[in-house]
Amino acid sequence: MNERMPKKPYERELKALQARLVDMQAWVQSTGARIVVIFEGRDAAGKGSTISRVTQYLNPRVTRVVALPTPTERERTEWYFQRYIAHLPAAGEIVLMDRSWYNRAGVERVMGYCTNAEYHRFLHQVPRSSSGCWWKTASC
């Protein structure tokens, strides 16, 4: 998809989708449902802009964006997935995660936030896709 959608049809479609998101948020509130959306992608892939469009008309008391910071010394000793538990939604909430759950294998390893042993434990614990890959790359 190299061509951009013309601006007018894009804006029309965006407004229609945003209205459906508002309807979904009302449903989440009324039913007590919980929704987690994980935005995956590399840096500068457009995750932030996409999240901005998704949340533009949503109530921030119901929908929140989570972007985990650099792990603290204590968090570095926790089971990797434990850091996300506190951010999961309660009944009637939507959570948008702006950091991929596989950061341990990418960002954290490169930045020195985890040891090689922690990195390899993560690879062992993370679910694999049907293709055998845990991270969608060109080689998968």
TORPA-4810 file (N, C-alpha, C, O; in nm, 3 decimals):
<nodes>
NODE_1_0.084_-0.117_0.000_0.000_0.000_0.000_0.089_0.125_0.000_0.117_0.181_0.105_M
NODE_2_0.131_0.165_-0.115_0.219_0.281_-0.126_0.142_0.411_-0.149_0.194_0.519_-0.121_N
NODE_3_0.021_0.400_-0.199_-0.056_0.520_-0.227_-0.136_0.564_-0.106_-0.189_0.482_-0.032_E
NODE_4_-0.142_0.694_-0.088_-0.222_0.750_0.022_-0.367_0.761_-0.021_-0.399_0.785_-0.138_R
NODE_5_-0.453_0.743_0.076_-0.595_0.761_0.052_-0.621_0.911_0.039_-0.563_0.989_0.114_M
NODE_6_-0.706_0.953_-0.052_-0.738_1.096_-0.063_-0.793_1.148_0.071_-0.859_1.075_0.144_P
NODE_7_-0.766_1.274_0.100_-0.796_1.331_0.231_-0.944_1.327_0.269_-0.978_1.287_0.380_K
NODE_8_-1.032_1.366_0.179_-1.176_1.371_0.211_-1.231_1.233_0.246_-1.295_1.219_0.351_K
NODE_9_-1.210_1.130_0.162_-1.259_0.996_0.200_-1.194_0.946_0.329_-1.260_0.880_0.410_P
NODE_10_-1.067_0.976_0.349_-0.999_0.937_0.473_-1.068_0.997_0.594_-1.097_0.926_0.690_Y
NODE_11_-1.095_1.127_0.589_-1.158_1.195_0.702_-1.298_1.142_0.728_-1.339_1.128_0.843_E
NODE_12_-1.373_1.113_0.621_-1.507_1.055_0.636_-1.500_0.919_0.705_-1.575_0.891_0.799_R
NODE_13_-1.410_0.836_0.657_-1.395_0.701_0.714_-1.345_0.708_0.858_-1.392_0.633_0.944_E
NODE_14_-1.252_0.797_0.885_-1.199_0.815_1.020_-1.311_0.853_1.117_-1.321_0.796_1.225_L
NODE_15_-1.394_0.950_1.079_-1.505_0.994_1.165_-1.602_0.879_1.192_-1.648_0.862_1.304_K
NODE_16_-1.633_0.801_1.089_-1.724_0.687_1.106_-1.664_0.584_1.203_-1.734_0.532_1.289_A
NODE_17_-1.536_0.556_1.188_-1.470_0.460_1.277_-1.460_0.513_1.419_-1.478_0.439_1.515_L
NODE_18_-1.433_0.642_1.433_-1.426_0.701_1.566_-1.562_0.698_1.635_-1.569_0.679_1.756_Q
NODE_19_-1.669_0.715_1.560_-1.804_0.706_1.617_-1.830_0.564_1.667_-1.892_0.545_1.771_A
NODE_20_-1.782_0.463_1.592_-1.799_0.324_1.635_-1.718_0.297_1.761_-1.760_0.219_1.846_R
NODE_21_-1.601_0.360_1.773_-1.521_0.345_1.895_-1.593_0.403_2.016_-1.589_0.346_2.125_L
NODE_22_-1.660_0.517_1.997_-1.738_0.577_2.106_-1.851_0.483_2.146_-1.878_0.465_2.264_V
NODE_23_-1.916_0.422_2.048_-2.022_0.324_2.077_-1.964_0.204_2.153_-2.026_0.156_2.248_D
NODE_24_-1.847_0.158_2.111_-1.784_0.045_2.179_-1.751_0.081_2.324_-1.770_0.000_2.415_M
NODE_25_-1.701_0.203_2.345_-1.668_0.246_2.480_-1.794_0.247_2.568_-1.788_0.207_2.684_Q
NODE_26_-1.905_0.293_2.515_-2.031_0.293_2.590_-2.071_0.149_2.624_-2.117_0.122_2.735_A
NODE_27_-2.054_0.058_2.530_-2.084_-0.083_2.555_-1.994_-0.139_2.665_-2.042_-0.210_2.754_W
NODE_28_-1.865_-0.108_2.660_-1.770_-0.155_2.762_-1.816_-0.107_2.900_-1.817_-0.184_2.996_V
NODE_29_-1.853_0.019_2.909_-1.899_0.074_3.037_-2.026_0.005_3.085_-2.036_-0.031_3.202_Q
NODE_30_-2.122_-0.012_2.997_-2.252_-0.066_3.039_-2.246_-0.215_3.073_-2.324_-0.262_3.155_S
NODE_31_-2.155_-0.288_3.010_-2.148_-0.433_3.034_-2.040_-0.472_3.134_-2.040_-0.584_3.185_T
NODE_32_-1.948_-0.380_3.163_-1.837_-0.413_3.252_-1.728_-0.493_3.182_-1.644_-0.555_3.248_G
NODE_33_-1.730_-0.493_3.051_-1.627_-0.565_2.975_-1.490_-0.502_2.997_-1.479_-0.388_3.044_A
NODE_34_-1.387_-0.576_2.964_-1.250_-0.527_2.973_-1.185_-0.549_2.837_-1.197_-0.656_2.778_R
NODE_35_-1.115_-0.446_2.788_-1.048_-0.458_2.659_-0.904_-0.410_2.673_-0.877_-0.305_2.732_I
NODE_36_-0.812_-0.489_2.619_-0.671_-0.449_2.610_-0.634_-0.453_2.463_-0.659_-0.552_2.394_V
NODE_37_-0.574_-0.344_2.414_-0.526_-0.337_2.277_-0.376_-0.312_2.283_-0.332_-0.216_2.346_V
NODE_38_-0.298_-0.399_2.219_-0.154_-0.384_2.218_-0.112_-0.334_2.081_-0.136_-0.399_1.980_I
NODE_39_-0.050_-0.216_2.079_-0.001_-0.159_1.954_0.144_-0.201_1.938_0.232_-0.156_2.011_F
NODE_40_0.166_-0.287_1.841_0.300_-0.338_1.815_0.358_-0.268_1.695_0.286_-0.223_1.605_E
NODE_41_0.488_-0.259_1.694_0.557_-0.200_1.581_0.687_-0.138_1.625_0.710_-0.115_1.743_G
NODE_42_0.770_-0.113_1.528_0.900_-0.053_1.556_0.886_0.095_1.585_0.780_0.154_1.560_R
NODE_43_0.992_0.155_1.636_0.992_0.299_1.659_0.962_0.370_1.527_1.005_0.327_1.420_D
NODE_44_0.888_0.478_1.536_0.850_0.561_1.421_0.759_0.487_1.322_0.751_0.525_1.205_A
NODE_45_0.691_0.382_1.368_0.600_0.307_1.282_0.461_0.369_1.278_0.376_0.325_1.200_A
NODE_46_0.436_0.470_1.360_0.307_0.536_1.360_0.214_0.493_1.471_0.095_0.525_1.469_G
NODE_47_0.266_0.418_1.570_0.180_0.373_1.680_0.120_0.491_1.754_0.000_0.491_1.783_K
NODE_48_0.200_0.591_1.785_0.153_0.707_1.861_0.043_0.783_1.788_-0.055_0.823_1.850_G
NODE_49_0.060_0.803_1.659_-0.042_0.873_1.580_-0.171_0.793_1.572_-0.280_0.848_1.579_S
NODE_50_-0.157_0.663_1.559_-0.274_0.576_1.553_-0.349_0.581_1.686_-0.472_0.591_1.688_T
NODE_51_-0.276_0.573_1.795_-0.339_0.579_1.927_-0.409_0.713_1.947_-0.517_0.719_2.005_I
NODE_52_-0.349_0.820_1.899_-0.412_0.952_1.908_-0.546_0.955_1.836_-0.643_1.012_1.887_S
NODE_53_-0.552_0.895_1.718_-0.678_0.892_1.642_-0.781_0.804_1.712_-0.899_0.837_1.716_R
NODE_54_-0.736_0.692_1.769_-0.828_0.601_1.839_-0.888_0.669_1.961_-1.008_0.656_1.987_V
NODE_55_-0.807_0.741_2.036_-0.853_0.799_2.164_-0.911_0.940_2.151_-0.961_0.995_2.249_T
NODE_56_-0.907_0.997_2.033_-0.944_1.137_2.012_-1.079_1.174_2.075_-1.090_1.281_2.135_Q
NODE_57_-1.180_1.090_2.061_-1.313_1.122_2.112_-1.356_1.032_2.228_-1.472_1.035_2.271_Y
NODE_58_-1.264_0.952_2.279_-1.298_0.862_2.389_-1.278_0.930_2.523_-1.194_1.019_2.537_L
NODE_59_-1.355_0.887_2.621_-1.348_0.942_2.756_-1.223_0.887_2.826_-1.211_0.766_2.841_N
NODE_60_-1.131_0.973_2.869_-1.008_0.924_2.933_-1.030_0.858_3.068_-0.939_0.795_3.123_P
NODE_61_-1.151_0.871_3.124_-1.182_0.800_3.249_-1.211_0.653_3.223_-1.206_0.571_3.315_R
NODE_62_-1.240_0.621_3.098_-1.272_0.483_3.061_-1.159_0.420_2.980_-1.130_0.301_2.994_V
NODE_63_-1.096_0.500_2.896_-0.989_0.451_2.809_-0.859_0.519_2.846_-0.850_0.642_2.850_T
NODE_64_-0.757_0.438_2.872_-0.627_0.496_2.906_-0.517_0.431_2.823_-0.527_0.316_2.780_R
NODE_65_-0.412_0.509_2.803_-0.296_0.463_2.727_-0.185_0.433_2.826_-0.158_0.512_2.917_V
NODE_66_-0.122_0.318_2.809_-0.012_0.277_2.896_0.114_0.265_2.811_0.118_0.192_2.712_V
NODE_67_0.217_0.337_2.852_0.349_0.326_2.790_0.448_0.306_2.905_0.483_0.401_2.975_A
NODE_68_0.491_0.184_2.923_0.578_0.155_3.036_0.713_0.223_3.021_0.773_0.220_2.914_L
NODE_69_0.760_0.284_3.129_0.891_0.349_3.125_1.003_0.247_3.141_0.978_0.127_3.151_P
NODE_70_1.124_0.295_3.145_1.240_0.211_3.172_1.216_0.137_3.304_1.170_0.198_3.400_T
NODE_71_1.245_0.007_3.309_1.218_-0.066_3.432_1.305_-0.018_3.549_1.422_0.016_3.532_P
NODE_72_1.243_-0.015_3.668_1.317_0.021_3.789_1.405_-0.098_3.828_1.395_-0.206_3.771_T
NODE_73_1.491_-0.076_3.927_1.575_-0.186_3.975_1.488_-0.301_4.026_1.518_-0.418_4.001_E
NODE_74_1.381_-0.268_4.096_1.291_-0.373_4.147_1.223_-0.445_4.031_1.216_-0.568_4.030_R
NODE_75_1.173_-0.369_3.933_1.106_-0.430_3.818_1.200_-0.519_3.738_1.156_-0.617_3.677_E
NODE_76_1.326_-0.488_3.739_1.423_-0.571_3.667_1.435_-0.709_3.729_1.478_-0.803_3.662_R
NODE_77_1.397_-0.722_3.857_1.406_-0.853_3.924_1.275_-0.931_3.914_1.271_-1.048_3.951_T
NODE_78_1.167_-0.867_3.865_1.037_-0.932_3.854_1.030_-1.019_3.729_1.110_-1.005_3.636_E
NODE_79_0.933_-1.108_3.729_0.900_-1.180_3.608_0.857_-1.075_3.507_0.779_-0.986_3.540_W
NODE_80_0.906_-1.082_3.385_0.885_-0.976_3.287_0.739_-0.936_3.272_0.708_-0.816_3.273_Y
NODE_81_0.649_-1.031_3.259_0.509_-1.001_3.235_0.439_-0.940_3.356_0.332_-0.882_3.344_F
NODE_82_0.502_-0.953_3.472_0.447_-0.899_3.596_0.432_-0.747_3.589_0.341_-0.690_3.650_Q
NODE_83_0.519_-0.681_3.514_0.514_-0.535_3.502_0.384_-0.486_3.439_0.343_-0.372_3.461_R
NODE_84_0.320_-0.571_3.361_0.197_-0.532_3.291_0.071_-0.556_3.373_-0.033_-0.498_3.342_Y
NODE_85_0.079_-0.640_3.475_-0.040_-0.678_3.552_-0.112_-0.557_3.609_-0.235_-0.548_3.600_I
NODE_86_-0.039_-0.464_3.669_-0.100_-0.347_3.732_-0.173_-0.257_3.632_-0.254_-0.173_3.672_A
NODE_87_-0.144_-0.273_3.505_-0.202_-0.186_3.403_-0.320_-0.248_3.330_-0.381_-0.184_3.244_H
NODE_88_-0.354_-0.372_3.364_-0.468_-0.437_3.299_-0.598_-0.366_3.341_-0.606_-0.311_3.451_L
NODE_89_-0.698_-0.369_3.253_-0.821_-0.294_3.282_-0.908_-0.359_3.390_-0.911_-0.482_3.403_P
NODE_90_-0.977_-0.275_3.464_-1.082_-0.321_3.554_-1.210_-0.330_3.472_-1.209_-0.298_3.353_A
NODE_91_-1.319_-0.374_3.534_-1.446_-0.384_3.463_-1.486_-0.247_3.407_-1.480_-0.146_3.478_A
NODE_92_-1.526_-0.245_3.281_-1.570_-0.122_3.219_-1.458_-0.032_3.169_-1.480_0.087_3.145_G
NODE_93_-1.339_-0.087_3.153_-1.224_-0.007_3.108_-1.162_-0.062_2.981_-1.174_-0.181_2.950_E
NODE_94_-1.096_0.028_2.909_-1.018_-0.005_2.790_-0.877_0.043_2.814_-0.856_0.156_2.859_I
NODE_95_-0.780_-0.041_2.785_-0.639_-0.003_2.799_-0.571_-0.023_2.663_-0.581_-0.129_2.602_V
NODE_96_-0.502_0.081_2.619_-0.423_0.075_2.495_-0.276_0.073_2.536_-0.228_0.168_2.598_L
NODE_97_-0.205_-0.033_2.501_-0.063_-0.044_2.536_0.021_0.008_2.422_0.016_-0.042_2.309_M
NODE_98_0.100_0.111_2.453_0.183_0.177_2.354_0.326_0.125_2.353_0.414_0.185_2.293_D
NODE_99_0.348_0.016_2.418_0.479_-0.048_2.409_0.454_-0.195_2.390_0.371_-0.255_2.458_R
NODE_100_0.525_-0.250_2.299_0.505_-0.391_2.269_0.548_-0.477_2.387_0.645_-0.446_2.455_S
NODE_101_0.475_-0.583_2.411_0.506_-0.670_2.522_0.636_-0.744_2.499_0.690_-0.805_2.592_W
NODE_102_0.688_-0.741_2.378_0.815_-0.810_2.352_0.935_-0.716_2.361_1.041_-0.748_2.307_Y
NODE_103_0.922_-0.603_2.428_1.034_-0.510_2.444_1.158_-0.577_2.502_1.270_-0.539_2.469_N
NODE_104_1.138_-0.676_2.588_1.253_-0.744_2.648_1.346_-0.797_2.540_1.468_-0.790_2.554_R
NODE_105_1.290_-0.849_2.433_1.371_-0.909_2.328_1.430_-0.806_2.233_1.524_-0.837_2.159_A
NODE_106_1.377_-0.687_2.232_1.428_-0.585_2.142_1.495_-0.473_2.217_1.616_-0.474_2.238_G
NODE_107_1.417_-0.377_2.259_1.467_-0.256_2.322_1.547_-0.284_2.448_1.659_-0.236_2.462_V
NODE_108_1.490_-0.363_2.540_1.557_-0.383_2.668_1.691_-0.454_2.653_1.786_-0.423_2.724_E
NODE_109_1.698_-0.548_2.563_1.826_-0.619_2.542_1.931_-0.523_2.487_2.044_-0.520_2.536_R
NODE_110_1.894_-0.447_2.387_1.988_-0.354_2.324_2.034_-0.245_2.421_2.151_-0.207_2.421_V
NODE_111_1.940_-0.195_2.504_1.972_-0.086_2.597_2.037_-0.135_2.726_2.074_-0.054_2.811_M
NODE_112_2.052_-0.266_2.742_2.117_-0.319_2.861_2.026_-0.324_2.983_2.075_-0.329_3.096_G
NODE_113_1.894_-0.324_2.962_1.800_-0.328_3.075_1.773_-0.470_3.123_1.705_-0.490_3.223_Y
NODE_114_1.825_-0.569_3.052_1.810_-0.707_3.096_1.938_-0.782_3.064_2.015_-0.744_2.976_C
NODE_115_1.958_-0.889_3.137_2.077_-0.972_3.115_2.048_-1.071_3.002_1.934_-1.086_2.958_T
NODE_116_2.153_-1.137_2.955_2.133_-1.240_2.853_2.045_-1.353_2.905_1.963_-1.408_2.832_N
NODE_117_2.063_-1.387_3.035_1.981_-1.493_3.095_1.834_-1.452_3.096_1.747_-1.533_3.065_A
NODE_118_1.805_-1.326_3.131_1.666_-1.278_3.133_1.608_-1.277_2.992_1.492_-1.312_2.971_E
NODE_119_1.689_-1.238_2.896_1.647_-1.236_2.756_1.611_-1.377_2.710_1.506_-1.397_2.649_Y
NODE_120_1.696_-1.475_2.739_1.670_-1.612_2.696_1.551_-1.673_2.770_1.475_-1.750_2.711_H
NODE_121_1.532_-1.640_2.898_1.414_-1.686_2.973_1.287_-1.630_2.908_1.188_-1.701_2.894_R
NODE_122_1.292_-1.502_2.869_1.177_-1.441_2.803_1.143_-1.516_2.674_1.027_-1.548_2.650_F
NODE_123_1.244_-1.545_2.592_1.219_-1.616_2.466_1.159_-1.754_2.491_1.078_-1.802_2.411_L
NODE_124_1.197_-1.816_2.600_1.142_-1.947_2.635_0.997_-1.936_2.682_0.917_-2.026_2.655_H
NODE_125_0.962_-1.828_2.751_0.829_-1.814_2.811_0.724_-1.754_2.718_0.605_-1.781_2.734_Q
NODE_126_0.766_-1.675_2.622_0.670_-1.605_2.536_0.604_-1.703_2.438_0.672_-1.791_2.384_V
NODE_127_0.473_-1.690_2.414_0.406_-1.779_2.319_0.458_-1.758_2.177_0.495_-1.647_2.139_P
NODE_128_0.462_-1.865_2.101_0.504_-1.856_1.961_0.381_-1.861_1.871_0.279_-1.920_1.906_R
NODE_129_0.394_-1.799_1.755_0.285_-1.804_1.657_0.287_-1.940_1.588_0.375_-2.022_1.613_S
NODE_130_0.190_-1.963_1.503_0.183_-2.091_1.431_0.303_-2.109_1.338_0.338_-2.222_1.303_S
NODE_131_0.368_-1.997_1.298_0.485_-2.007_1.212_0.611_-2.033_1.293_0.719_-2.052_1.236_S
NODE_132_0.598_-2.035_1.427_0.714_-2.059_1.512_0.785_-1.932_1.553_0.882_-1.937_1.629_G
NODE_133_0.738_-1.817_1.505_0.802_-1.690_1.536_0.727_-1.619_1.646_0.604_-1.622_1.649_C
NODE_134_0.798_-1.555_1.735_0.733_-1.475_1.839_0.731_-1.330_1.799_0.650_-1.254_1.852_W
NODE_135_0.816_-1.289_1.707_0.824_-1.151_1.664_0.806_-1.150_1.513_0.877_-1.223_1.443_W
NODE_136_0.715_-1.071_1.462_0.690_-1.069_1.318_0.802_-0.992_1.249_0.808_-0.869_1.255_K
NODE_137_0.890_-1.066_1.185_0.998_-1.005_1.110_0.993_-1.057_0.967_0.915_-1.146_0.934_T
NODE_138_1.077_-1.002_0.884_1.079_-1.045_0.745_1.116_-1.192_0.733_1.077_-1.258_0.636_A
NODE_139_1.191_-1.245_0.829_1.233_-1.384_0.821_1.125_-1.483_0.867_1.142_-1.603_0.849_S
NODE_140_1.015_-1.434_0.925_0.912_-1.525_0.975_0.811_-1.560_0.869_0.718_-1.636_0.895_C
</nodes>
